Every structure is written in C-alpha cells, then in structure tokens.
Amino acid sequence: MKTDTRTAASGGATGTIRLAAFRSAAFHLLPRVLVRFGRRHPQVTVDVRIVPDLGKGIAGEVADGRADVGVVSLPVYVDGLVSRELYAEPYVLAYPAGHPDPRSLPMIDWHENCSGETRRWLARQEWIPPGDITVEDDGVVMSMVGHGLGAAIVPRLSTVGAPPKVATTELGDGAPLRRVGYVTTRELAGSALIRDLLGELRTLRAPTSG
C-alpha cells in the first residue's frame, strides 16, 4: 500500500490500496463498499484484482505482499494474517429453470476453496453424480447451467445476476455454508486508512436471493 495515512482520518489521504477478491465478491459486493469509501477518501485509488479462491489464493496474495486486503472464503490456510468473518451464506442447487427433477441432472463442478465441513457434506450426498464438466469460474458455471448443460452446487452469491434461465433450490437441513470474510496483515490492520476500508467491508450482509 502506498499512501499517506497521517491524513486518513480527515479524508485527505492519497495513494493506492490493493484489494484482491473472488469474482462474485468483486462483481456484487465491492461496488457499494467502494462507493462509500471513495466518498470519504476521494484521493485514494482502490486497485481491485480478481483472484481465484484456490489453494493459497487470495490469502497468499496478501501474505506475499501483492495485495493489502483480501475478500476470501474462510477459513484461510495461510499463517500470519488477520481475518474476520463478514457473513455466512448457504450453498444452493442451481439448475435450468423448469426442469422437473434437478437432482437427476449432470453436475457441473468448479474449482474453489471450501471448508472441511462443506467437503464432508458433499461426500455424504449419494444423489450427487460425478461432475461431467469442471470449470475455473462460477460465472461460467451459471452460463452453462442457463444453457441446460447440468446443475451445480454453488454459494448463493454466485447466483446473483445469473441468466434468467437459471433457477435455484435450497439443499435442505444441514446444508453447508460458505463463510465470507477478509484478510490483511497485522501491520496493515493498524493503518487508519485500511481500518476505514475494513469498516466498510463489515457492513456487508449475506445475499437474500439469487
């Protein structure tokens, strides 16, 4: 982060904050956060980069000094970072609208970090067939579901802005949650400017529908 933090409280700070996030967070969560932050700090640039939440992923970008703050799926598996949960959202089944039996469809898989609880829940579901297609991005998943190629189990946020031909249904009692949070370093967490940005992130709430 390159900025003059001495004037952060007065809104006179200048510089750049590097923010890494997974795709759906960058598209659907960050815009309203950055609008509010920008009103208080008009001379600060927030450089948003989409990073796949896979392996060290976003947390690794922060730990390695390539990002100042990350919006991630928790838990993270990188030591030495400060993290906080922002909200939890359910996984849902996305499927082609109008299909009479969504659970009979081929499954479209995608790469993402998820909790051990989620992995164990998925492993216990005998109705889930092996994935016929695996892609990198949940946006591609939603496009494929909309074209009738199959169904997918995704966090609810992934369905925001999905094509009209995508419908969703709940997964029932005991379905897993994705816990969305942020990470930064201990040093940066002491910056007034970073604290302001984290405060805006803490206003985020779980999406209520797809």
LOROZA-749654 format. One record per residue (C-alpha): residue in three letters; x, y, z. Coordinates in Angstrom, 1 decimal. Layout:
N
{residu->Ala east->X north->Y up->Z}
...
end
This chain:
210
{residu->Met east->0.0 north->0.0 up->0.0}
{residu->Lys east->1.3 north->3.4 up->-1.0}
{residu->Thr east->-0.5 north->6.1 up->0.9}
{residu->Asp east->-0.1 north->9.0 up->3.3}
{residu->Thr east->-2.0 north->7.6 up->6.3}
{residu->Arg east->-1.4 north->10.7 up->8.5}
{residu->Thr east->-4.3 north->12.4 up->6.9}
{residu->Ala east->-6.6 north->9.4 up->6.6}
{residu->Ala east->-8.9 north->10.4 up->9.3}
{residu->Ser east->-9.6 north->13.7 up->7.7}
{residu->Gly east->-10.2 north->12.2 up->4.3}
{residu->Gly east->-7.1 north->13.8 up->2.8}
{residu->Ala east->-5.1 north->10.6 up->2.3}
{residu->Thr east->-3.7 north->9.8 up->-1.1}
{residu->Gly east->-2.3 north->6.6 up->-2.6}
{residu->Thr east->-3.4 north->3.2 up->-3.6}
{residu->Ile east->-4.9 north->0.2 up->-1.8}
{residu->Arg east->-4.6 north->-3.2 up->-3.5}
{residu->Leu east->-7.7 north->-5.3 up->-2.9}
{residu->Ala east->-7.9 north->-8.9 up->-4.0}
{residu->Ala east->-11.3 north->-10.7 up->-4.2}
{residu->Phe east->-13.0 north->-13.7 up->-5.7}
{residu->Arg east->-15.2 north->-13.0 up->-8.8}
{residu->Ser east->-18.7 north->-12.8 up->-7.3}
{residu->Ala east->-17.5 north->-10.6 up->-4.5}
{residu->Ala east->-15.8 north->-8.2 up->-6.9}
{residu->Phe east->-18.9 north->-8.0 up->-9.0}
{residu->His east->-21.7 north->-8.0 up->-6.4}
{residu->Leu east->-20.3 north->-7.0 up->-3.0}
{residu->Leu east->-17.5 north->-4.5 up->-3.5}
{residu->Pro east->-19.1 north->-1.8 up->-5.7}
{residu->Arg east->-21.3 north->-0.3 up->-2.9}
{residu->Val east->-18.4 north->-0.6 up->-0.4}
{residu->Leu east->-16.1 north->1.3 up->-2.7}
{residu->Val east->-18.6 north->4.0 up->-3.4}
{residu->Arg east->-18.9 north->4.8 up->0.3}
{residu->Phe east->-15.2 north->4.5 up->0.9}
{residu->Gly east->-14.5 north->6.7 up->-2.1}
{residu->Arg east->-16.8 north->9.5 up->-0.8}
{residu->Arg east->-14.6 north->9.7 up->2.4}
{residu->His east->-11.3 north->9.2 up->0.6}
{residu->Pro east->-11.7 north->10.7 up->-2.9}
{residu->Gln east->-7.9 north->10.8 up->-3.5}
{residu->Val east->-7.3 north->7.2 up->-2.7}
{residu->Thr east->-7.4 north->4.6 up->-5.5}
{residu->Val east->-8.5 north->1.1 up->-4.7}
{residu->Asp east->-7.0 north->-1.3 up->-7.2}
{residu->Val east->-9.3 north->-4.3 up->-7.3}
{residu->Arg east->-8.0 north->-7.6 up->-8.8}
{residu->Ile east->-9.9 north->-10.8 up->-9.2}
{residu->Val east->-8.0 north->-13.8 up->-7.9}
{residu->Pro east->-9.3 north->-17.4 up->-7.9}
{residu->Asp east->-10.0 north->-18.6 up->-4.4}
{residu->Leu east->-8.0 north->-21.7 up->-4.8}
{residu->Gly east->-5.0 north->-23.0 up->-2.8}
{residu->Lys east->-3.2 north->-20.1 up->-1.2}
{residu->Gly east->-5.3 north->-17.9 up->-3.5}
{residu->Ile east->-6.3 north->-14.5 up->-2.2}
{residu->Ala east->-4.8 north->-15.0 up->1.3}
{residu->Gly east->-1.5 north->-15.9 up->-0.4}
{residu->Glu east->-1.6 north->-12.7 up->-2.3}
{residu->Val east->-1.9 north->-10.7 up->0.9}
{residu->Ala east->0.7 north->-12.8 up->2.7}
{residu->Asp east->3.2 north->-12.4 up->-0.2}
{residu->Gly east->2.7 north->-8.6 up->-0.3}
{residu->Arg east->0.9 north->-8.5 up->-3.7}
{residu->Ala east->-2.4 north->-7.3 up->-2.1}
{residu->Asp east->-3.2 north->-5.3 up->1.0}
{residu->Val east->-6.6 north->-6.7 up->1.8}
{residu->Gly east->-8.4 north->-9.8 up->0.5}
{residu->Val east->-12.0 north->-10.8 up->0.4}
{residu->Val east->-12.0 north->-14.6 up->0.8}
{residu->Ser east->-13.8 north->-17.7 up->1.7}
{residu->Leu east->-13.0 north->-18.7 up->5.2}
{residu->Pro east->-11.1 north->-20.5 up->6.7}
{residu->Val east->-7.8 north->-19.5 up->5.2}
{residu->Tyr east->-4.8 north->-21.8 up->5.3}
{residu->Val east->-2.1 north->-19.1 up->5.4}
{residu->Asp east->-0.4 north->-18.2 up->8.7}
{residu->Gly east->0.3 north->-14.7 up->9.9}
{residu->Leu east->-2.8 north->-12.9 up->8.7}
{residu->Val east->-5.6 north->-11.1 up->10.5}
{residu->Ser east->-9.0 north->-12.4 up->9.4}
{residu->Arg east->-12.6 north->-11.7 up->10.2}
{residu->Glu east->-15.9 north->-13.3 up->9.1}
{residu->Leu east->-18.3 north->-10.9 up->7.4}
{residu->Tyr east->-21.3 north->-13.2 up->6.8}
{residu->Ala east->-22.3 north->-16.8 up->6.1}
{residu->Glu east->-24.4 north->-17.8 up->3.1}
{residu->Pro east->-25.9 north->-21.2 up->2.2}
{residu->Tyr east->-24.9 north->-23.3 up->-0.8}
{residu->Val east->-27.8 north->-23.9 up->-3.2}
{residu->Leu east->-28.6 north->-26.1 up->-6.2}
{residu->Ala east->-28.7 north->-24.1 up->-9.4}
{residu->Tyr east->-30.4 north->-25.8 up->-12.3}
{residu->Pro east->-32.1 north->-25.0 up->-15.7}
{residu->Ala east->-35.4 north->-23.3 up->-14.9}
{residu->Gly east->-38.4 north->-25.6 up->-15.5}
{residu->His east->-36.6 north->-28.9 up->-15.1}
{residu->Pro east->-38.8 north->-31.3 up->-13.2}
{residu->Asp east->-36.0 north->-33.2 up->-11.4}
{residu->Pro east->-32.9 north->-31.0 up->-10.9}
{residu->Arg east->-31.1 north->-33.6 up->-8.8}
{residu->Ser east->-31.1 north->-36.0 up->-11.8}
{residu->Leu east->-29.0 north->-33.7 up->-13.9}
{residu->Pro east->-25.3 north->-34.0 up->-14.6}
{residu->Met east->-23.2 north->-32.0 up->-12.2}
{residu->Ile east->-21.0 north->-29.0 up->-13.2}
{residu->Asp east->-18.1 north->-28.7 up->-10.8}
{residu->Trp east->-15.8 north->-25.7 up->-10.3}
{residu->His east->-12.6 north->-25.0 up->-8.5}
{residu->Glu east->-12.8 north->-23.1 up->-5.2}
{residu->Asn east->-11.6 north->-23.2 up->-1.7}
{residu->Cys east->-14.2 north->-24.5 up->0.7}
{residu->Ser east->-14.3 north->-25.6 up->4.3}
{residu->Gly east->-13.8 north->-29.1 up->5.5}
{residu->Glu east->-17.4 north->-29.1 up->6.7}
{residu->Thr east->-18.6 north->-28.4 up->3.1}
{residu->Arg east->-16.3 north->-31.1 up->1.6}
{residu->Arg east->-17.6 north->-33.7 up->4.1}
{residu->Trp east->-21.3 north->-32.7 up->3.4}
{residu->Leu east->-20.7 north->-33.1 up->-0.3}
{residu->Ala east->-19.1 north->-36.5 up->0.2}
{residu->Arg east->-22.1 north->-37.8 up->2.1}
{residu->Gln east->-24.6 north->-36.9 up->-0.6}
{residu->Glu east->-25.3 north->-40.1 up->-2.6}
{residu->Trp east->-27.5 north->-38.3 up->-5.1}
{residu->Ile east->-24.6 north->-36.1 up->-6.3}
{residu->Pro east->-23.2 north->-37.7 up->-9.5}
{residu->Pro east->-19.6 north->-37.3 up->-10.5}
{residu->Gly east->-19.0 north->-34.0 up->-12.3}
{residu->Asp east->-19.2 north->-34.2 up->-16.0}
{residu->Ile east->-17.7 north->-30.7 up->-16.5}
{residu->Thr east->-15.3 north->-28.8 up->-14.3}
{residu->Val east->-14.5 north->-25.1 up->-14.9}
{residu->Glu east->-12.5 north->-22.5 up->-13.1}
{residu->Asp east->-15.1 north->-19.8 up->-12.5}
{residu->Asp east->-18.6 north->-19.7 up->-11.0}
{residu->Gly east->-19.7 north->-17.2 up->-13.7}
{residu->Val east->-19.0 north->-19.9 up->-16.3}
{residu->Val east->-20.9 north->-22.4 up->-14.2}
{residu->Met east->-24.0 north->-20.1 up->-14.3}
{residu->Ser east->-23.8 north->-19.7 up->-18.0}
{residu->Met east->-23.6 north->-23.5 up->-18.5}
{residu->Val east->-26.5 north->-24.1 up->-16.2}
{residu->Gly east->-28.5 north->-21.5 up->-18.1}
{residu->His east->-27.8 north->-23.3 up->-21.3}
{residu->Gly east->-29.1 north->-26.6 up->-19.9}
{residu->Leu east->-25.8 north->-28.4 up->-19.5}
{residu->Gly east->-26.4 north->-29.5 up->-16.0}
{residu->Ala east->-26.9 north->-28.4 up->-12.4}
{residu->Ala east->-24.3 north->-27.0 up->-9.9}
{residu->Ile east->-23.9 north->-26.6 up->-6.2}
{residu->Val east->-22.8 north->-23.0 up->-5.6}
{residu->Pro east->-22.9 north->-20.4 up->-2.8}
{residu->Arg east->-26.0 north->-18.2 up->-3.1}
{residu->Leu east->-23.9 north->-15.1 up->-4.1}
{residu->Ser east->-22.8 north->-16.9 up->-7.3}
{residu->Thr east->-26.4 north->-16.9 up->-8.5}
{residu->Val east->-26.8 north->-13.1 up->-8.2}
{residu->Gly east->-27.1 north->-11.8 up->-11.7}
{residu->Ala east->-27.4 north->-15.3 up->-13.2}
{residu->Pro east->-29.1 north->-15.7 up->-16.6}
{residu->Pro east->-32.9 north->-15.8 up->-16.4}
{residu->Lys east->-33.0 north->-19.4 up->-17.3}
{residu->Val east->-31.2 north->-20.4 up->-14.0}
{residu->Ala east->-33.4 north->-21.4 up->-11.1}
{residu->Thr east->-32.2 north->-22.3 up->-7.6}
{residu->Thr east->-33.5 north->-24.5 up->-4.8}
{residu->Glu east->-32.3 north->-25.0 up->-1.2}
{residu->Leu east->-30.3 north->-28.1 up->-0.3}
{residu->Gly east->-32.2 north->-28.9 up->2.9}
{residu->Asp east->-31.4 north->-29.2 up->6.5}
{residu->Gly east->-27.7 north->-29.5 up->7.3}
{residu->Ala east->-26.6 north->-28.0 up->4.0}
{residu->Pro east->-23.2 north->-26.3 up->4.2}
{residu->Leu east->-22.5 north->-22.6 up->4.5}
{residu->Arg east->-19.8 north->-20.5 up->2.8}
{residu->Arg east->-18.2 north->-18.1 up->5.3}
{residu->Val east->-17.1 north->-14.9 up->3.6}
{residu->Gly east->-14.5 north->-12.7 up->5.3}
{residu->Tyr east->-11.5 north->-10.5 up->4.8}
{residu->Val east->-7.8 north->-10.9 up->5.5}
{residu->Thr east->-5.0 north->-8.4 up->5.9}
{residu->Thr east->-1.6 north->-8.3 up->7.6}
{residu->Arg east->-1.2 north->-7.3 up->11.3}
{residu->Glu east->0.9 north->-4.3 up->10.2}
{residu->Leu east->-1.7 north->-3.0 up->7.7}
{residu->Ala east->-4.5 north->-3.6 up->10.2}
{residu->Gly east->-3.0 north->-0.8 up->12.2}
{residu->Ser east->-3.4 north->1.7 up->9.3}
{residu->Ala east->-6.2 north->4.2 up->9.7}
{residu->Leu east->-7.0 north->4.0 up->6.0}
{residu->Ile east->-7.1 north->0.2 up->6.0}
{residu->Arg east->-9.3 north->0.3 up->9.1}
{residu->Asp east->-11.7 north->2.5 up->7.3}
{residu->Leu east->-11.9 north->0.1 up->4.4}
{residu->Leu east->-12.4 north->-2.9 up->6.7}
{residu->Gly east->-15.1 north->-1.0 up->8.5}
{residu->Glu east->-17.0 north->-0.6 up->5.2}
{residu->Leu east->-16.5 north->-4.3 up->4.5}
{residu->Arg east->-18.0 north->-5.2 up->7.8}
{residu->Thr east->-21.3 north->-3.6 up->6.7}
{residu->Leu east->-21.7 north->-6.4 up->4.1}
{residu->Arg east->-24.6 north->-8.8 up->4.6}
{residu->Ala east->-25.5 north->-12.2 up->3.0}
{residu->Pro east->-27.5 north->-12.0 up->-0.2}
{residu->Thr east->-31.1 north->-13.0 up->0.3}
{residu->Ser east->-31.8 north->-14.4 up->-3.1}
{residu->Gly east->-30.3 north->-15.3 up->-6.4}
end
